[in-house]
């Protein structure tokens, strides 16, 4: 299957500058292509992954991907999708973010097993020595203000205002494409739908500098929305990060495992490298046995394995299974800390105390009467074991790893108690 045919089946194409020409090019040669990300933070989130998964598909189809880290463009800020100016970061902070994203990209997309290795580049390397006169004469002269104002990314900001700094972003990104076209043989830029204006500006610059016969193309990926119309990748707690320190592998796994039935096949197409036959089989399962959530489990496993590796996937599955079964003692203290990160947390001393008093003192139960009632009804569990007796004492020996006691009230209300 041609890579363009595969992307169309996966509903991963929004716009193309020359669909027929790109199909012909990818049929006749291994194409060099690029996608970029600006170092606005020290980690990507799952929304950033969308175009890079397409880049990876090109790689697996035999093409030559280039990943651009925007060490230069990141210093001024892309106005795309914003209604106000970004706060400029210091050059030192931008460099720290560049280093962090470079390490993240290497982990995700560079492997000794790949025949077509991903090349990592930083646009700061070819822009740092351009002086303002060169910028205006060699590049600015090739851009029409009228055309730049007509780009959606700029026109959407005219009412609220846009600085010359952010206005010039599309010129810098165009310089990137020209540089990669000339020095890395890059003929295709891909990006999110909000990058269409920047991509077409780059193509215009290439043709003005290299001639109308220059073969270069642009492709964008559709905006990702959930079935309920809300933005993909956001939770009540914020973005879902690729950095395990920001979003733990368990939380990452749970995000995908909780995908709506209406979205799961779309996400399998977008984010996984499962075959058409495998995805269609899972789609049939969603229709016939939705309660088994096999498609969601496959999605969660594929994504967690891709981002965090096999060992952390197994840890996330172990935490999930323990919480489902109530077998809390099978978890280590570190796994408990990860699995209960977002749950209500209380602090207790390690002194021995009757369970009724202990629950009330912590605030897990509102009164001794309610505590006694819940215990006698079997509604309280300590570390997965139901407590029925009112005379039970809670001691330091209950703490898993000497650190944590897990209280479950009812079927789903978990609390994490930290011993100090």
Steps between C-alpha positions, in 0.01 A plus 500: 500500500637842405561721803243753377239224465574387855469854637167542318370175651606624843320834435832671572504752213337839524655704218764443230658758275521257206342161574568348158860623492575371852351159424716475187810610690453248782442225242828569322755574774578507870401852602664713769238679708489699820284602790591751768425577861588814695659466846230692687527244782724216614263225385257429222143402577292251302359772275852564372532134406240509220718626212803308626309172481440583133872570465570157649263337249699657217816360658354149521399530133863559404517879496753722680363709788654812649389637838556871552533639852428874479783648702458822300125513437444402862659825612230713332186285516257363244177704501300198375195422709552794735309822562777676693876536497717231653726590788854479367728250671864567574753353258626279784151359561448439129828306486400288799174419324688420177717251687198339668299468176802367313539222758128426479508480121802269505324267741181488292620505143862386475584132514797299377251265334368770263639485149412865438630686801324817611719810471469762774570863413473835683405810302711716731805355322421672167327815626735614778743669259243676278523872570203735469613640163531150352164407647326798337682488164532124442171385650265785597499629143336174389194540725197711418340666801159457335556126466630466854198686638266262316638193678253369758761498774553876456152615398351339812726722712440836333219601735686411818836608364822328394859616545751519216688222682217248471399640158847405372467139619385375161811651338727309737311175443522559125876541533504161674329327209729670246810399698388138534400486132848618394716317756302192607309427176170547689202518263207471741399682816222361718325662794172561679215675320599828669833489315352521149581870460859455618551198273369676188717803578801268501402355164465851354850590622651182354352572158610863506854400595537172312266548205142395421615149407611425856312196624389560856176411673295560813260276692299570815326273748139563610424674825434231759174535691324250724153372413346745747665790317760579767872528434695177486773434756366703789377360831363660814859508623638665186711373210610138467880527485754258355740569788432233768576757771211718379254222411581161652492192275196378697314828440610489136368143464172592668447797268494271197316216679213740580449606138139536388372221271427768240866607489701184554524381138597848383779505758615151405534619141677822594733388775581132463684297241250215509405374155174576322385144565577523874319831537197379305482194726505725806232722342278192470560429871389853590173432318436147628658499849557860611498402870827309455676819386754304300567790264572732793736247657685457171526879461627549856757223463629616162535863606654431841747256347595751228553794738623329819622154402405145592605510868292809587207365298505185714517715814198704386305181428596357839376811680179491297439133580573549872257792528232306313538185713574678828829309536684809624773310686634367170625852420826658607508833683616672179213348302252612765637853487455500121158333493350717775660829395169671423298345782421670834810494717527520878793507741519295819758429767617144556345470846258213562137608498156338497363496146187701588702783655762477224244545219332792676826674593616483139170634370421194289187450714294797624414347839559199720139394450543497121835324529352224716207461262722471193733251671220273621344506151830393344542826308858565621807323365860551608758413233238297316384300801149564633476600866187385691615534860485826698787400730764489225807718560688671217875475554818585310501136392208571266712739294610352166871560460485683832335793321138456391167366618217479247144548624205410283155619601223335304587365154697783342597762757871454562717711732877499535637537853867596531678413822738758640 
